[in-house]
């Protein structure tokens, strides 16, 4: 899985803002939404590599949110697997808008059996 990567996009709406998430009082892309987008890219990066009955869960993230993003802007999150240790996966991610960095960081996930969770 090392090197597996994916990119996802989001057009920022009012539902994605710091106001909507309760993480601030300005109408810009919320940091928790940035992290969710990075996780979405990580999940997509490994989807085809998981065996039947497997899923992954996030266990750690380090995020640097460095640029505000207005409602209506389109952001892209790209995540790439940089390390695989047993069931653990470490991703590096970037979130960009128009070629400018909005956020970057690392994210860790663990591969687990889907049956461990209630349906």
N, C-alpha and C positions, 0 to 999 in steps of 0.2 A: 504493500500500500504506500510505501514511501514515494513521494512525488505526486500522489493522486491529488487532483485539484478540481475546483469548481468555482463558478461565479454566479451570483444571483443579483438581481436588480430590484430597486424599489423606487417608485415615485412617491415622494414624501407628501403625506396628507395631514390634515389636522389631527387625525387619530394617532399619528406617529410623533407628535410633538411633546416637548417637556411638560407643557400644560396638561395634555391628555394623560400622560404617565404619572403626573404628580411629582416629577423629578426636577421641576423648575417652574418659572413663571413667564417664560418667553416662548413664542410660537416657532421654535426651531426643532430640528430632529433631536429626539431624546436619546441620551446615552444608553438607557436600557434597550431602546429599539435598535440602536447601532449594534449592541452586543447580540441581540436576537438575530439580526441579519447575518452577522459573522458566524453564529452557530448554524444558521440555515445553510450557509455556504459549506461549512465543514461537514454537515450531515450529507449534503449532496455529493461532496467529493468522495465519500467512502461508500455510498449507497450500493454501487454495483460490486463492491469488494466483500460485502458481508455475506455470510452463509445464511441459508434458510433458517429462520427462527432467531437470528441475531439482530440486535439493535445497538445503539451506542447512547451513552448518557454523558452529559457535560459534568466535569468535576472541578474545573479551575479555569479562570480567565484573567488575563492582564490586558487592560484596554487603555489606550491613550487616545482620547477624543480631542482633536486639535483644531477643528474648524467647524463653525456653525453652518447649518444647512437649512435653507428656507423651504417652506411649503411649496410644492410644485417642482422642486429640483429632483433630478434622477441621480441616485447613488448606486454604485456597484460594490458588492463585497466579494472578495476573492479569498479563498482559504486553500492552503496547501499542506499536506502531511509532510512534516519535517523529521519526525522520529516515531518509530514503532518499538515499544518495549513490552513484550508479552501482549496483554490485552489493551495496554495503554497507547494512545495516539496523541502526539503533539502537533498542533497546527500553527502556522503563522498566517495572519490575515491582514488584509488592507481593505479599507473602505474609501472609495474615491468619488468625487463629483467633478465631471469635466476635466479629468486628468489631475486634479488636485487632491491631496490626501486629506481626508476627513478624519480618519481614525486608523490605528494599526495596533497590533498586539499579538498575543499568543493565546491559544485555547487548548485545553486538554480534555479528551473524552476517553471513556473506557468501553470496550465492546462487552456486552452482556447478553444473556439469554432473554429473549422477549417474555418468556413464561414466568420470569421473576416478578412481573408487574401484572396487577389485575386488569382485566379487559373491560 
